[in-house]
C-alpha cells in the first residue's frame, strides 16, 4: 500500500520538475529569436553572401561579486552569430544599468555589431558606448573618491583587404573626472596613480578632469602599468585588454576598456566596462558553422545563470581547415545557487569546407572529467557529448550525436547510469538525472550530455552541451 507521504512527495517532485522543464524549454525556444535579450537584428534588404564567415560579441557591463558573476552577466549584449551575409547588423541597448551597490552607477549602454564592405574591404566591426559611469562618492556615513567617465566607447574591427587580413582596436571617452578625498596630498599617492593624473587638468587640489583629447594618454598609462592602479579609499582601475591577430586565413580583434574593482564598503565587486570581440575568416564556400560546447548551464525558476568560469568555445565560422582545436580548463567552481565543482573540462572542435565537392563537415566535443555537487553528495565522472555534422551545398545537414558517462554516485553509493534518452531517480526523491537530450533540425543538432534536476533547490543543471550546425547564410 502506497504511503500518503510518498504520493505527496511524488506529486511535488512532478510539479516542480514540470515547472522547471517548462521554464527551460521556454528559455531554450526563445533563444534563437534574437541575438541577445533586448537585441534587434537588422539585415540588408537582400542578404549579399560573401565567401567569409563573420562573428561578433559586444556588451556593456559585466559585474562580478566575490568571483561569482551576477545573474545579468552581460548588459546590452549584441551577439552576431556566425554568418556570411554582408550588411547584417545586431544592436542592443539598456535603459540603465545599476548594479546592486550604491557606489556603482552606470547609465544607458548601446552595443552594435555589423558586417560590412567598404570598397574592396570586407569586415566585421563591434562597438559599445556607455553614457555615464559614476563609481564612488558618499553613501550614508561612507565617503570615497569618485570616478566619473562619460561617453566611454570601445571598438574592435576585423577585416580583409586585397593585401590580406587585419585588425584594429580602439578606446575613447568624452570626459573623465577623478575627485579624491579632501586633504589628499597628491605627492603621497601611489606613483602609478600620479602618472594617471598627469595628463588631466587639476581643477582643485583634489579634483582632476580631462576631455577626449586626453583619452589616448590615459589609456596609454593604463596599458603601460603591469598591475591595476590603486585609488586609495575606493579600489583600483585597470585596462581590460586590447589585442588582435591576423594570418593568411582569418583575423580577430578584441577589446575591453576598463576593469574597475570597488573594495570600499562591505563587498568586493569587479565591474568590466565596454567589451567587443569580433572575428572573420575564409574561405566559406558552403556555409558557416555554428558549432561548439559549453561545460555547464544553470537554469532556475528565477532566471538563467551561465557558469562563468567555463565559457562557451566555438568552432571558427569558416571551420578549422580540418584541424582539431583543443581548449582545456583544469578546474572551475560555481557557488550559487547550488555549489558545483568541475575538474578537467575539455573542448574540441573540427571543421572543414571542400570547395570542389561543395561539402562542409565537422564535429564538436565537450568533456568533463569530474562533476561534484556537495549538497546532494552527488559525484559524476567522465561526462561527454559529441555532435557531428555534414552538409552538401543546398541540402539538409546530416547530424549524428553521442554521449558517454563514466559513473554516478550519491553518498559514495553507485547510481545506475541511464541509457541515452533515459532517466534515473536520485535517492530519497531528491531529483533526477536524464541523459542525452537532443534537439535536431534542418541545420543540424544540439545535444546535452546530462541534465540534473534538484527538486528542493528548484534548479536544472545541464552538463556537456554541444552543438553542431551549419547555416548557408
N, C-alpha and C positions, 0 to 999 in steps of 0.2 A: 504494500500500500504506500502510495507516494505521500510524503510529508508535506503539510501546507507550506512550511518554510521553504522547501525545495521548489515548489511551484512558484512561490512569490519571487524567490531569487532568480528563477529562470525567466519569469516574465520581465523582471527588472533588467536583467542582462540583455534580453532580446530587445527591449525598448531602447536602452542606451546604445546597443550595437546598431540598431536601425537608424537612430538619430545621427550617430557618428558616420555611418556609411552614407546616409543621405547628404550630410554636410560635406563629406569628402567628395562624393560624386558631383555635387553641385559645384564645388570649387574646381574640380578637375574639368568638368564640362565647360565651365565659364572661361577657363584659362586661355584657349586659343582665340577668343573673340576679340581681345585687344592685346597689344604688346605688353601692357602692364596696367595696373589699376589707374584709372584716370587718364590713360594714354589715348591718343587719337591717331589712327593710321590713315595717311593720305597718300595715294599713289597718283602718278600721271594718268591722264585720261585714258591713254592706251599704253600699257606697260611695254617699254622697249627692253628687250632682253639682251644682256651683254654676254661676253664669254668669261666674265669674272663672277666670283662669289663674294658677297659683302655681308658683314655682320657689325652691329653696333650695340653698345650698352652704356647708358648715361643715367646718372641720378644725382640728386642734390645733396641729401643729408643722410648719413648713417650714424646711429647712436649706439654706443657700446657701454654697458654698465657692469663693472666688475667682471670684465672679459666675456659677458653674455650680450649678444645683440638684442636690441629692443624688438618688439613684435613687428613694428612698422620698419622693417630693415632698410628699405630704400625709399626715400621720399622723392616724388616727381621722377619716377622711373620710366624712361623711354627706351624700350628694347627693340632693336631691329633684328628680327630673326633672319637666318641665312636666306639670301635672295640673289637672283641675277638681274632683277629689274632696276632700271635706271630711273631716277626721279621719284623714288619711294621715300616717303617722309613719315617718321613717327615722332609725335610730340606729346609731352606730358607736363602737367603743372600742378602745383599745390597752392591753395589759397594762403595757407600759413602753416608753419611747422614750429611748434613749441614743445620741445621735449619736456619730460616730467622733471624739470629742475628750474626753479625761478631765476637761476643765474644764467640760463641759456635761452636766448630768444632769437628765432630765425624766421624771417618773413617769407614771402612768396618765392618759389623756386620754379624755374622753367627749364625743361630739358628737350633736346631735339637731336635726332639722327637723320641723316639724309644721304642717299646715294645720288651721285651726280656725274655729269660730263661737262667739262669746260674746255672747248676746243678739242684737242686730242688727248686730254687728260681724263681718266676715269678715276673715281674715288668714292670714299665714304667718310663723312665728317660727323663728329659728335660735339655738341655744345651744351653746357649748363650755365645758367645765370641765376644767382641768388640776390634778391633785392637788398635786404638789410640783415646783418648779423650783429648781435649785441651779446657779449659774454662778460659777466661780472656786474659789479655795481653794488647797490645797497638793497638787501633783503632782510627786513626785521633788524635785529641787532648786528647783522653781519655786513661789513663793508669791504669790498675787494677792489683791486684795479679793474678798469673797464676797457674792453677792446671792442671797437665798433668798425665794421667793414661794410661798405656799400657797393653794390654792383659787382660782386665777385664773379668773374667769368672764366670758365675752363674750356679749352678746345683741344680736340685730338683729331688728326686727319691722316688717313692712309690713302695712297693714290698710286696710279700707274701712268707714266708718260712714255713717249717713244724712246726715251733714254732708260726706262726701267721703273722699278718700284721705288717709292719713297715714303717718308712720313714727316709730320710736323706737329709739335705740341706747343701750347702757349697758355699763359695766365695773365689776367689783368684785373684791376678793380677801379671803381670810380673814386673812392676815397678810403682812407684808413685813419683812425684816431685811437691812441692809447693814453688813457688817463690813469696815472699812477696814484698811489695813496698820498694824501697830504704829508708834507715834511719829508718826502722821499729824497734822498741825496743821490742824484743821478750817478755821480762818480763811484758810489758804493755798489751799484748794480752789477750783476754778472757781466763780464766783458762781451759775451755774445749778444746780450740784450742791448748793450750800449752800441754795438755795431748795427743792430736792427733799427735803433732810434736815429742813427746818424743821418740817413737820407731825409728824415722828416723835419718839419718846421717845429721849433719849440714855441708853442703858443703861450704857455705859462711855465712856471718852474716844474710842473708835474704833468703837463698835457702836451702831447706830441701828435702832429697831424700831417698828412700828405695826400696828394691827389694822384690821378692816373699817371702823371709824369714820373712819379717815384716808384711805381709798381714794379718795374723790372729790377730796380736796385733792391727793393725789399725782398723779392723772390730770389734774387741772386745771393743775398745774405743767408736766407733760409736754405738755399741749395749748398752753400759752401760749408756750413757747420755740419759736424758729424753726429750730433745728437740734438734733441729738442731744446729750444731756448727757454729757460725758466723765467717766468714772470712771478716774482715773489708775491705771495698772498693770493694768487689766482690759479696758477697751474703752469702749463707750457704750451708753446706753439712750434710747429714744425711743418716743413713742406711734406705733402703726401708722397708723390713720386711723379716723375716726368721722364718717360723713356719710350723708345720705339726701336724697331728693327726692320730691315728690308733685305731681301735677297733676290735671286732670279725668279722666284716662284710666288712670293707673297710679301705683304707688308703689314705691320701692325703698329698702332700708336695708342698710348695710354697715358693719362694724366690725372692726378688727384691733387687739388690745390692745397688744402690745409688739413692738418690734424691738430686739433686743439684739445688738450686734456685739462679738465677742470678738477682740481683737487680741493678747492675751498668748499666749505660746508660739510655735510655728513656723508657725501657719496663721491666716488671717483668715477668720472664719466669722460669718455673719449668721443669727440664729435669729428666725423670725417666730412669735409665740405667739398662739393664740386668734383665729381668723378666722371670721366669719359674714357671709354675704351672702344676702339674700332679696329677692324682688320679686313683685308681683302686678299684674294689670291686667284690664281687661274693656272691652266685653263679649266673651264667648267662647261664642256660642250653638251652634256646631257641634262644636268640639273645641279641642285645644291643639296648637300647632306644636312639634315637636322638630326644629329645623332650624338649621343654622349650619355654620361651617367651622373647620378647623384647618390651618395652613400646613404643618406637618411633624410627623410622629411617628417616633420611633425604636423599633425592636424588635430586641432582641439575644437570644442564647441564654440569657444570664444574667438576663434580665428586660426590662421595658419602661421606656423613658425618654422622657417627654414634653418636647418642646422648650420651654424655659421662657420665652423672650422673645416668642414668637408665640402668645399664648393663644387658646383657643377663643372665637369670637364667635358668639352665638346670637341668633336671632330671638326677640323677646319672645313669651311663651307665647300671648298673645291675638292676636299679629300687630302690624303697624305701621300699621294703617289705610290700607294701600295705598301708603305712602310708602317709598321706598328709603333705608335707613340704610347709611352707608358708614364703615368704620373702616380706618385706614392705619397701618402700621408701616414706617417708611422703611428700617430696617436692623436685622438681628439676626444673631447668630452663636452656634454651638454648638461647643465644643472637644473633647468626648469623647462616645462612644468614637472617632468619626471627625470631624475638623473639617469643618464645613459653614457656608457664609456665604450668607445670604438678603438680597436687596435688593428693595425695593418690594413689600411684602406688602399686599394689599387684600382686605378682606372686604365683601361686600354682602348685605343681606337685605331681603326684602319679603314682606309677608303681609297679607291682609285677610279678614274674615268678613262675609258678606252675609246678614243675618238673614232678609230677605224671601225669598231664594232658597234658604236653608238650605245655603249653599255656603261652604267655606273654600278659599282658594287662595293660592299664593305661590311664592317661589323664593329660593335662596341661591347665592352665587358666591364662590369663593376663587381669588385670582390671585397669582402671584409673578413679578416682572419678571426676576429672575436668581437662579440657584442655582449655587454653586461648591463643589466637593469637591476641594480642592487635592491631597490624597494620591493621588487617582485621576486627576488632571489633567482632571476632568470639569466641563464648564460647560453649563448648560441655561438657555434663555431662554423667557420668556413661557409659564409653565405655568399653566393654569387649569382649573377644573371648575365645573359648574353643575348644580344639581338643582332641578327644578320639581315642584310637587305641587298637586293639585286634588281636593277631596272634596265630594261631595254627602252630606248627613247620612245615616248608616246604610249607605253604600256603600263599596266598596273605593277606596283612594286611587289616583288616576291619576298616574303619575310619568313624568318624562322627564329624562334626564341627557345631558350633553355634556362634552367636554374639548377643550383646544387646547394645542398645543406649538409654540413658535417654532422653536428649533434645538437640536441636541445636538452637542457637540464633545468629543473626547478628545485632549489634547495639541495643540489647535488644528486637528485634522482632523475634518471633519464625519462624524457617525454618522447613518444613516437614522432619521427619526422614525417610530416604529411607528404603524400604523393602530389605531383603537380596538379594544382587546382583544388587540392584537398584542404580540410580544416581539422585542427586538433584543439580540444578544450584544455585550458590550463587548470591545474588542481584548484579545488575549493571555489570554482566558479569565478576565478579572478579575471578571466578573459579568454581570448582565443588567438590562435596563430593560423594564418592562411598562407599557402604557398602558391607562387606563380600566378599573379593576376595579369591578364593580357588584354591589351587594347589594340586591335588590328583594324586597319582601314586601307583605303586605296593607295596611300603614300607609304605604308609600312606599319611597324608595330612598336609598342612600348610594353615593357614587362617589369613588374615589381617582384623581386625575389621572394620577399617575405613581408607580410603585414601582421603587425601585433596590435590587438585591441585590448586595452586595460580598462575594465568597466568602471571601477571605483574612481580612477583618475580621469575618466572621460577623455581619453586620448587615443589616437591611432598613430602608430609609428611604422612608416614604410622603410624597408631596408633594401639596398641594392636596386635602385630604379634605373633602368637602361632603356634608351630609345634608339631606334634605327629606322629613319625615314629619309626619303628622297623626294624633293619637290622640283618641278621643272622650271619654276619662276622665282 
